[in-house]
Amino acid sequence: MASVTISEVRKTYGAVAVIHGVDIDIRHGEFVVLVGPSGCGKSTLLRMIAGLENISAGTIAIDDRVVNHLEPKDRDIAMVFQNYALYPQMTVAQNMSFALELARVDKATIRQKVDAAAAILGLEPLLDRKPAQLSGGQRQRVAMGRAIVRNPKVFLFDEPLSNLDAKLRVAMRAEIKSLHQRLGTTVVYVTHDQIEAMTMADRIVVLNAGRVEQIGTPLELYDRPVNRFVAGFIGSPAMNFIAGTLEAGQAGLKVASGAVIAVGPYPAELVGRQVEFGIRPEHILVSDAEGLDARVDVVEPTGSETHVVVDAAGEKLVALIRRRLPIAVGDRLSIAFEEGQGHLFDAGNGQRLALEPMDV
């Protein structure tokens, strides 16, 4: 196990800056996921940890040893790539043992390490096959096995599941998490899939345009996003946002249509503030009691739950309903927002206006 310390790291290509002074402390044995939209810099940051990209400024240390100028082979890391990066002419066993052979490890030790990794990953029946004879999931396990045999201080994963189908991605998520729990090795994992991040990470680093927006546990980011970007990125279906002006009385948000929607309570000093009110789909309640009138525009049943898109006061909202109701397009519903589950963000800079949900 090892710690990874990223301090004021920057990356520029000519005059173009892509990483802007990133600071991240990763603890021994921690599973940290770097997540963000395409082009946010997460893969570039991972490649700098690996030594595959030069650092323009700042330092990266593994176990307190600065590795800025070390070659990848000298950093005691192992990387699992998106496209597996297997040698097609080699068998599974040869792919897994290749790095050890280059390091002139004796054959008996190589065989022991390969057999042990194959047992962990269920690859024993496949050791004599070549990559072309394997499924996508099997190839990914071989790539992980090749990393395991090196017994590195840090595992680096660069979107390893993006080439797999949806069902296999779920299975492989569980395999990687189980592998981490057994080995206890520090993991830095890159993905654009926030569900992947939520289900696998000890902590998540949310990146946007080369900057860290927030670092925290999955539930910290979900329950207390520091800004509108994090709030909208974390969670599926995504958080709903309603723009408007907070009205006197500590309860109402005046929206573009002129209607006033009850979203309070909120602090009196916020009256008159231009804000965006955020509410997650599971916190929109379909109620028989008097509430906000809404027209059903889309119904998406998934079996265990139903996603309903409604028009309320001119605002499009997604509600997640976990019980089966006879709802059809064109129906009128009465909806309400679950008390204490709203979030307020400044309309200008997107920053959170309260540190806790709005049960103030």
C-alpha positions, -999 to +999 in steps of 0.1 A: +000+000+000+011+036-006-001+071-003-002+094-033+001+132-028-007+156-056+004+191-048-003+222-070+000+201-102-004+219-135-003+208-171+000+230-201+003+222-238+020+253-252-001+282-241-031+260-233-036+250-196-055+218-190-048+211-153-049+241-130-031+236-097-047+204-085-042+192-048-053+157-038-041+135-009-048+098-013-044+076+017-028+042+021-052+015+007-078+040-004-100+036-035-102+071-050-122+078-082-115+107-105-147+116-122-159+144-145-172+151-180-151+144-211-122+167-214-121+176-177-085+164-173-090+132-153-071+109-177-043+135-181-039+136-143-038+098-141-012+097-168+009+122-149+008+099-118+019+071-140+047+090-156+032+089-191+028+127-192+052+152-180+042+176-152+044+213-161+044+224-124+038+210-089+048+177-074+035+141-073+047+119-045+042+082-039+049+073-002+065+107+003+090+101-025+086+128-053+083+109-086+081+138-110+112+128-129+111+090-125+103+067-154+070+048-152+088+015-145+105+031-114+073+044-098+061+010-085+027+015-101+006-007-124-019+007-149-050-010-164-060+007-197-094+012-214-084-009-244-067-037-223-033-033-241-027-070-244-002-085-267-023-105-293+004-130-302+009-140-265-012-163-244-029-152-212-001-165-191+025-149-213+007-115-211+005-117-174+042-127-169+058-104-195+067-075-172+082-100-147+103-116-174+116-082-184+126-076-148+145-110-149+124-126-121+131-163-119+107-187-137+094-204-105+085-171-089+068-159-121+047-191-123+037-188-087+026-151-091+007-159-124-011-189-108-020-168-077-034-139-098-052-164-121-069-180-091-080-146-077-095-136-111-109-170-122-085-172-151-070-207-146-089-223-175-078-195-199-041-193-193-032-210-227-057-189-247-048-158-267-067-125-264-087-130-296-103-161-280-115-141-250-146-120-242-143-084-233-147-092-196-121-119-197-096-096-214-102-070-187-095-096-161-062-105-179-052-069-179-059-067-141-040-100-136-010-085-154-011-056-129-016-079-099+015-101-105+037-070-102+025-064-067+026-026-071+021+000-045-006+018-066-031+005-091-042+030-118-073+023-138-081+044-169-118+039-177-114+001-178-151-007-182-161+017-209-158-009-237-181-034-220-218-038-223-241-026-194-246-059-177-209-068-178-199-034-165-220-040-134-204-074-128-169-060-134-175-032-110-182-057-082-151-077-092-128-047-091-142-036-057-138-071-043-103-073-056-094-040-039-109-053-006-088-085-008-055-069-019-058-036+001-037-018-025-042+019-032-063+025-063-068+056-084-096+050-109-107+073-137-143+072-151-168+095-167-196+074-153-208+089-120-227+057-111-194+038-113-178+064-091-207+063-065-207+025-062-169+019-061-152+048-044-141+054-008-138+090-019-146+108-052-127+137-068-150+157-091-131+174-118-143+201-142-122+219-168-090+209-151-100+220-116-111+201-085-147+210-077-152+188-046-136+158-028-156+136-005-173+103+001-200+094-024-228+103+001-211+136+011-211+146-026-247+134-031-261+150+001-240+182+003-227+192-031-207+224-028-219+239-061-244+235-089-219+216-111-214+188-085-251+187-077-260+182-113-232+158-121-236+134-092-269+114-092-290+096-117-315+107-127-299+141-123-310+168-098-337+191-110-330+228-110-355+257-109-342+292-114-360+322-098-361+348-071-367+341-035-398+359-022-405+373+012-422+349+036-393+324+035-412+299+014-416+310-022-395+310-053-408+332-081-400+315-114-399+326-151-436+320-156-445+344-128-457+315-106-445+312-070-434+277-060-432+268-023-396+257-017-389+270+019-381+276+045-349+295+039-330+322+058-346+357+057-314+373+045-318+354+012-350+371+002-347+388-031-317+366-041-315+352-076-310+315-071-314+280-085-334+256-063-323+220-066-343+190-058-335+153-065-361+133-084-367+109-055-376+139-033-404+150-055-436+135-040-468+126-058-494+135-033-532+133-030-530+164-008-530+199-023-497+207-039-482+220-071-503+212-102-483+193-128-490+178-162-474+144-171-453+147-203-433+114-202-436+081-183-406+058-182-412+026-163-380+006-154-397-021-133-385-013-098-393+024-103-409+049-127-394+081-140-420+107-147-413+140-165-438+167-156-445+203-164-452+223-133-455+261-134-437+260-168-408+241-153-397+206-166-391+183-136-382+146-133-398+127-105-387+092-094-415+071-081-407+038-064-442+025-062-464+016-092-491+041-099-515+042-129-499+073-145-502+081-182-491+110-204-515+140-201-526+131-165-526+159-139-508+153-107-503+171-075-466+172-065-447+185-035-410+187-025-399+166+004-392+188+034-356+194+042-343+179+009-339+211-012-307+228-021-301+265-029-273+277-053-264+312-062-276+320-097-244+338-106-215+317-094-233+284-087-220+281-052-241+265-025-259+290-003-262+266+027-240+239+040-269+216+049-301+208+031-328+234+036-340+222+070-328+255+085 
